[in-house]
């Protein structure tokens, strides 16, 4: 199912094919995913060339992170935290449950709506927009909490600091207060409030100081990757569905 959706998504989304970008995001993603209980999956990580802030997981180990989200990260552990969270959704089979219910033939279009804002005007396909909203609204706060818990465990297991989850999610909350339009897509698909951030921080506080200090927060390779991503031509203007 995931492979079928991935083919449709590739037709709809402007995926970045730059070798340096592809190599780094897959290297970081694999370092986290391969140590989970679903390390047997053939994981694939993609960067979507859009300024919209979002990320999404598709059954079977397909994870998409938008360029706009990566450009808001300042350290490696922030991107790792997002990947760990999305990996958590797959490990907990959240996306499988919802997609099995929907079985939408136009799933690629639905994801394009949510990830790149192609349905952000009244003239866009209203039925598709309604379908996308209905589908993604089913990711409950409980699902998000489970993905947070999994994400925390995922990054720690990979030797990466979970503090990045706290700082990244707080950064998104702060931006919503200051400039809501920039992060609307993220909050439409990821219910996120202060209490979830507090829960992650509580788990961070329970780690022994020696353990936390030994975990990686940043790397030169991450900054080389991010600087290269920022230097690429601007993201294309989202194309509207007919």
C-alpha positions in Angstrom: 0.0 0.0 0.0 2.8 2.4 0.9 4.6 1.8 -2.3 1.5 2.5 -4.3 0.9 5.7 -2.5 4.6 6.7 -2.9 4.3 6.4 -6.6 1.3 8.7 -6.7 2.9 11.1 -4.3 6.0 11.4 -6.5 3.7 12.5 -9.4 2.1 15.2 -7.2 4.9 16.6 -5.1 8.0 18.5 -6.1 10.6 16.2 -4.5 14.2 17.4 -4.3 16.5 15.1 -6.2 19.8 16.9 -5.3 22.2 14.1 -4.4 23.6 15.9 -1.3 20.1 16.6 0.1 18.9 13.0 -0.6 22.0 11.4 0.9 22.0 13.4 4.1 18.2 13.1 4.9 18.3 9.3 4.2 21.5 8.9 6.3 20.0 10.7 9.3 16.6 9.0 8.9 18.1 5.5 8.5 20.3 6.0 11.6 17.0 6.4 13.6 14.6 4.1 11.8 16.9 1.1 11.5 17.1 0.8 15.3 13.4 0.7 15.9 11.2 -2.4 16.0 10.5 -1.9 12.2 14.2 -1.8 11.2 13.2 -4.5 8.7 11.4 -1.9 6.5 13.1 -0.4 3.4 12.9 3.1 4.7 12.8 6.1 2.3 13.1 9.8 3.3 12.3 12.6 0.9 12.5 16.4 1.0 9.6 18.2 -0.6 10.5 21.4 -2.4 7.9 23.7 -0.8 8.1 26.5 1.7 5.1 25.1 3.6 6.0 23.7 7.0 5.0 20.1 7.3 6.1 16.4 7.4 4.2 13.2 6.8 4.6 9.5 7.0 3.2 6.9 4.6 2.9 3.2 5.5 5.9 1.0 4.6 8.6 3.4 5.7 8.1 6.5 3.4 8.6 9.8 5.1 8.4 13.3 3.6 9.8 16.4 5.2 9.1 19.8 3.6 12.0 22.2 2.8 10.2 24.9 4.7 10.4 22.9 7.9 14.1 22.0 7.5 15.0 25.7 6.8 13.5 26.5 10.2 15.8 24.1 12.0 19.0 25.3 13.7 20.5 22.1 14.9 20.6 18.5 13.8 18.6 17.2 16.8 15.6 19.4 15.7 15.4 17.7 12.3 16.1 14.3 14.0 13.2 15.0 16.4 10.8 15.5 13.5 12.0 12.4 11.7 11.8 10.4 15.0 8.2 11.5 15.4 7.1 10.6 11.9 8.9 7.3 12.2 6.9 6.8 15.4 3.7 7.1 13.4 4.8 4.3 11.1 6.0 2.0 14.0 2.6 2.5 15.7 0.8 1.9 12.4 -1.2 5.1 12.7 -1.0 5.9 9.0 -2.0 2.3 8.1 -5.2 2.5 10.1 -6.4 5.7 8.6 -5.4 4.9 5.0 -7.0 1.5 5.2 -10.3 3.2 6.2 -10.0 5.7 3.3 -8.6 3.7 0.5 -8.6 6.9 -1.6 -7.5 6.5 -5.2 -6.4 10.1 -5.2 -4.3 9.8 -2.0 -1.4 11.5 -3.8 -3.6 14.5 -4.4 -4.8 14.5 -0.8 -1.2 14.6 0.5 -0.3 17.3 -2.0 -3.1 19.4 -0.6 -1.8 19.1 2.9 1.9 19.2 2.3 2.2 21.9 -0.3 -1.0 24.0 0.0 -2.2 23.3 -3.5 -5.8 23.4 -2.2 -5.4 26.7 -0.4 -7.8 28.7 -2.6 -11.6 28.5 -2.8 -11.3 27.7 -6.5 -9.4 24.5 -5.8 -11.1 21.2 -5.7 -13.3 21.5 -2.7 -14.1 17.8 -2.5 -10.4 17.0 -2.4 -9.8 19.6 0.3 -12.7 18.2 2.5 -11.4 14.7 2.0 -7.9 15.6 3.0 -9.1 17.4 6.1 -11.3 14.6 7.1 -8.6 12.0 6.7 -5.9 13.8 8.5 -8.1 15.1 11.3 -8.4 11.5 12.4 -4.8 11.6 13.8 -5.9 12.0 17.4 -4.1 13.7 20.2 -3.5 10.2 21.5 -1.9 9.2 18.2 0.3 12.3 18.4 1.2 11.6 22.0 2.2 8.1 21.1 4.3 9.4 18.2 6.0 11.8 20.5 6.8 9.0 23.0 8.1 6.9 20.1 10.0 9.8 18.7 11.7 10.4 22.0 12.8 6.8 22.3 13.8 6.7 18.7 16.3 9.5 18.8 17.7 8.5 22.2 18.2 5.0 20.9 20.1 6.5 18.0 22.4 8.5 20.3 20.7 11.8 19.5 19.4 14.3 22.0 15.6 14.5 22.4 16.0 18.2 23.4 15.6 19.0 19.7 12.0 17.8 19.8 11.3 20.3 22.5 13.0 23.3 20.8 11.6 22.5 17.4 8.0 22.1 18.6 8.3 25.2 20.7 9.7 27.1 17.7 6.6 26.1 15.6 4.3 27.2 18.4 6.0 30.5 18.7 5.7 31.1 15.0 2.0 30.2 15.0 1.5 33.1 17.5 3.6 35.5 15.5 2.8 34.5 11.9 0.2 31.8 11.8 0.1 31.5 8.0 3.6 30.1 7.9 2.9 27.0 9.8 -0.8 26.4 9.2 -0.2 23.2 7.2 1.8 21.7 10.1 -0.9 22.4 12.7 -3.7 21.2 10.4 -2.1 17.7 10.4 -0.2 17.7 13.8 -2.3 18.8 16.8 0.3 20.5 18.9 -0.1 22.4 22.2 2.0 23.4 25.1 1.1 20.3 27.2 2.7 18.0 24.6 5.9 20.0 24.7 5.8 19.8 28.5 5.4 16.0 28.3 8.5 15.7 26.2 10.4 18.0 28.5 9.4 15.9 31.4 10.8 12.8 29.7 14.0 14.8 29.0 14.2 15.7 32.7 14.0 12.0 33.7 17.2 11.1 31.7 20.3 10.9 33.8 22.5 14.0 33.2 25.4 11.8 32.1 23.1 10.1 29.5 21.8 13.4 28.2 25.3 15.0 28.0 26.5 12.0 26.0 23.8 12.4 23.3 24.5 14.3 20.0 22.8 17.7 19.5 24.5 18.9 16.3 27.0 18.1 13.6 29.0 19.8 10.9 27.4 17.5 8.3 24.0 18.8 9.3 25.0 22.4 8.7 26.7 21.6 5.4 23.4 19.9 4.3 21.2 22.7 5.5 23.3 25.5 4.0 23.3 23.6 0.7 19.5 23.2 0.8 19.1 26.9 1.5 21.3 27.7 -1.5 19.1 25.8 -3.9 16.8 27.7 -6.3 13.6 28.9 -4.6 10.8 26.4 -4.2 8.3 26.3 -7.1 5.0 28.0 -6.7 2.4 25.4 -5.7 0.4 24.3 -8.7 -3.4 24.3 -8.4 -5.4 21.2 -9.1 -7.8 21.5 -12.0 
